[in-house]
Amino acid sequence: MGTTGLKPRKYQLDALRWALARKRAVVSMPTGAGKTLIAVMWVEELLKSGKSKKVLVLEPTRILVEQVARYFNRVSRLRAAPVHGGYPKQVREGRLRRASVVVATPESALSEVERIRRLGFNAVVIDECHHTTGEDAYLKLMRELDDVLQYRLGLTAYIPRGRVAEIKRFIGEVRVWSWSDPDVRPYVPRWIGEVYESELNESERNLLLNLEKVRETVSGRLRALVGMAIRWFVRDGYVALQESLRKATLLARVIGERLPWAAHAEGVRPAHKLEALERALRDHEGFGKALVFIDRVAVAKYVAGKVGRFYRTQLLCGKTHLGSKLRDVLRRIKALDVKVIVSTSAGEEGLDLPECDLLIIWSNTSSPLRFIQRHGRILRAASGRATGPPKFVVYIVTPETVDTDSFVDALESAKRAGVDIPLDREAIEYLWRRSRRARILEALAKEAMPVAWVAEAFEMSLKDAKDALRALVRHGDVIYIYTPLGKVYVARESLDILIEKFSDCLNPNPSITGKVKVRVRGRWVSLRGGYDRAFKLLRAVVGRGEPLEEILVSVEAPLPGGALKLVNLRYGYAIYSEDLLKIVLSNAFSENVHSFVISD
């Protein structure tokens, strides 16, 4: 095989041979067993044999698109290109045209379906293929490309019984490698973590926007109170916010005066995470007992009532709300016919349930103690068992909100608690970028700001603001130039703001020369000269569709009296366009910039 640095296990080679022996195949194997390596080897064989020239790899989220593309590039000689809505249209089109392996979300692939058909993609890997049912984007795409995808490989950890027929129809024959297989078992983690995103609908997004506007009109303690209301809404649901605003409190008065009740009730679901919860329960068909943690009693009661339509459910929320003795409730929970326990913080202490094989975190918390308490209820109870199927922890997250902040902050605690969450550090950073950083990005699309302004505008410490900006730069959303204010940051798509407001820092002096180092495809290339030579040579590279991953410029700038000083400037972000290249080099070779920058 062409994979580098990894030795496939026997069962992975067996799965590969089985899949290659048929044009359409589904490999069902536990999380942690190494399905992605099987996909890499399968793709390599198709390309090497000439059966395929272009292969599409489908992942359910942008996070996994980036992560799997990195994996392909790390363990093989293939060059996989990520494609999703986070990239400009011209970048997506270029990658689809040039790359032999494209890793994409089904939504992005669906939007480019005619291009995919025209470019000759005839093979596909469908990761998490149990989603290929109903009206999911996976299934829509497979229907659109049914006549051109000759080779298909589905990957999944499990297939609910109700979805088997449809998956066989659109992907292929299914073969299962069980967790109990002695070859597989050593590689399967005891606890597997999964993330389910629960998007706000349009009405809920409008309510969130209005609550954030209310927060902008107040300060101090009132601002903190409104911030708590926002957290209750996006973390627990509208029922939690509704309960808080019906009480005669300062918070209710502040929000009620500025946001009339009738203005935000229509179209808002009582508990927006309920659909994700029900999907998680269906996806884990055959679970023994599920334990669902929800912070707010009102929400827990609402959810228990809804889930109780389909499963025997028991509510656990402390003596005040139970209506019966705790001992009797715990006895009912132990009963075999109780499938779902919905618990508030009362269930975080003194409840050991070794029978539970599915833990669902509805209310994400960044508190390490609370986090460990929640996981410990069933993790500790099962820690002594060396056999038995893996168990699952599902985190329901509202993306692009403070709910994601709490989840990301808690991930390290999850790993320490023994939960295997299939997200690498860059994927975790991506999630964080979708939360509080999204608000910073929105501001930087309208105004260029130095780090101190960002810290002040978002009531963050200077360190937190630097960390947030550093992450936004690293993930390609934000760029910066050097100005008298220091580094000034702006959203990548708002370059015109820099040209309008910092033109004095974008006037290159043609007589200044220096050393320019550029990283392309992970390799550094050096050139010497001034602005004109650097721009001409690097424009040709960008014109070929090769992003400049980073630029370092070293210039000897004149000081009064004839002496020289060394100025080192670093532009640590990818440059895809000629417009951005011109801004960066104009900034680097600007005499005005050299006058106040010492070194970076």
Secondary structure, DSSP 4 states (H G I P E B T S, - for coil): ---SS----HHHHHHHHHHHTSSEEEEE--TTS-HHHHHHHHHHHHHHHTS-S-EEEE-SSHHHHHHHHHHHHHHSS--EEEESTTS-HHHHHHHHHH-SEEEE-HHHHHHTHHHHHHHT--EEEEETGGG-STT-HHHHHHHHTTTT--EEEEEES---GGGHHHHHHHT-EEEE--TTSTTTGGGS-SEEEEEEE----HHHHHHHHHHHHHHHT--HHHHHHHHHHHHHHHHT-HHHHHHHHTSSSHHHHHHHHHS-GGGTTTT--S-TTHHHHHHHHHHTTT-SEEEEE-S-HHHHHHHHHHHTTTS-EEEE--HHHHSS-HHHHHHHHHSTT--EEEE-GGGGSS---TTEEEEEESS----HHHHHHHHHHHHHHHTT--SS--EEEEEEE-TTSHHHHHHHHHHHHHHHTTEE----HHHHHHHHHTTHHHHHHHHHTT--EEHHHHHHHTT--HHHHHHHHHHHHHTTSEEEEEETTEEEEEETT-HHHHHHH-GGGS-B-TT-EEEEEEEETTEEEEEEEEHHHHHHHHHHHHHTT--B-EEEEEEEEE-TTS-EEEEEEEE-S-B-SHHHHHHHHHHHTBHHHHTT----
